[in-house]
């Protein structure tokens, strides 16, 4: 039974993900290594919350459809999710509080500047 390690590049289908596997191949004439990749469609039933960028281990199984003959057996590494990112409440409030104070101060300064300009312009025209 073959197993492959790859990265999910598409998770748009129901219970199916597309996994790309990269490998290094040695060129016989140029004596250089270069990268080859293969895409495999894998069944993801039973494993939830798979997203693009996750590193998974897939293993061969009986053909499930025309192109799908692998199953996701294990999630090796998950990409950071937006729902997992959590801001600290104290830091968040302090940052927003400072922003509001700065905005209020700039608004007050802006009004004062406008008022002084309005007062100075009529006095210059009268003189």
C-alpha positions in Angstrom: 0.0 0.0 0.0 1.5 3.3 -1.1 1.5 6.4 1.1 2.4 9.9 0.0 2.9 13.2 1.8 1.6 16.3 0.1 0.0 19.7 0.4 -3.7 20.4 -0.2 -4.1 22.7 -3.2 -7.9 22.5 -3.6 -10.7 21.6 -1.1 -13.7 22.8 -3.1 -15.3 19.4 -3.7 -17.5 17.6 -1.3 -15.5 15.0 0.7 -12.6 15.3 -1.8 -9.4 17.2 -1.7 -6.6 17.6 -4.3 -3.2 16.9 -3.0 0.1 17.8 -4.8 3.2 15.8 -4.1 6.6 17.3 -4.9 9.7 15.2 -5.5 13.3 15.9 -6.6 14.5 14.0 -9.7 18.1 13.7 -10.9 18.7 14.5 -14.6 20.9 11.8 -16.1 22.6 14.1 -18.7 22.8 17.5 -16.9 23.6 16.0 -13.5 21.2 18.4 -11.8 18.2 17.9 -9.5 14.9 19.4 -10.5 11.4 19.4 -9.1 8.5 17.2 -10.3 5.0 17.3 -8.9 2.0 15.0 -9.2 -1.6 15.8 -8.2 -3.8 13.2 -6.5 -7.5 13.3 -5.6 -8.1 12.0 -2.1 -11.2 11.1 -0.1 -11.5 13.2 3.0 -14.5 11.6 4.7 -14.1 11.4 8.4 -11.5 14.1 8.6 -13.1 17.6 8.8 -11.8 21.1 8.6 -9.3 20.6 5.8 -8.2 23.7 4.0 -5.8 24.7 1.3 -2.2 24.6 2.6 -2.6 21.8 5.0 0.1 19.0 4.8 -1.5 15.6 4.8 -0.6 11.9 4.5 -2.6 10.0 1.9 -2.7 6.3 1.4 -3.8 4.1 -1.5 -7.2 2.4 -1.4 -9.6 0.8 -3.9 -10.8 3.2 -6.7 -13.6 5.4 -5.3 -14.3 7.1 -8.6 -12.6 7.6 -12.0 -9.8 9.8 -10.6 -9.9 9.1 -6.9 -8.0 6.2 -5.4 -6.4 7.7 -2.3 -7.7 8.5 1.2 -6.5 11.1 3.7 -5.2 9.1 6.6 -3.6 11.8 8.7 -3.2 15.6 8.9 0.5 16.3 9.6 0.4 20.1 9.7 -2.4 22.6 9.6 -2.3 26.1 8.2 -3.2 28.9 10.6 -7.0 29.5 10.6 -8.6 32.9 11.1 -10.9 31.4 13.8 -7.8 30.2 15.8 -6.2 33.6 15.8 -7.4 35.3 19.0 -6.4 38.7 20.1 -5.9 39.4 23.8 -8.8 41.5 25.2 -6.7 43.8 27.3 -4.3 44.6 24.4 -7.2 45.0 21.9 -9.0 47.4 24.2 -5.9 49.5 24.8 -5.2 49.7 21.1 -8.7 50.7 20.2 -8.9 53.1 23.1 -5.8 54.9 22.0 -7.1 55.1 18.4 -10.3 56.7 19.6 -8.5 59.2 21.7 -6.2 60.1 18.8 -9.1 60.5 16.4 -11.0 62.7 18.9 -7.9 64.8 19.4 -7.3 65.2 15.7 -11.0 66.2 15.2 -10.8 68.8 17.9 -7.5 70.1 16.5 -9.0 70.2 13.0 -12.0 72.2 14.2 -9.8 74.6 16.1 -7.6 75.1 13.0 -10.6 75.7 10.8 -12.1 78.2 13.3 -8.8 80.1 13.6 -8.5 80.3 9.8 -12.1 81.5 9.5 -11.5 84.2 12.1 -8.2 85.3 10.6 -9.5 85.4 7.0 -12.3 87.9 7.6 -10.0 90.1 9.6 -7.5 90.2 6.8 -10.2 91.1 4.3 -11.5 93.9 6.5 -8.1 95.5 6.9 
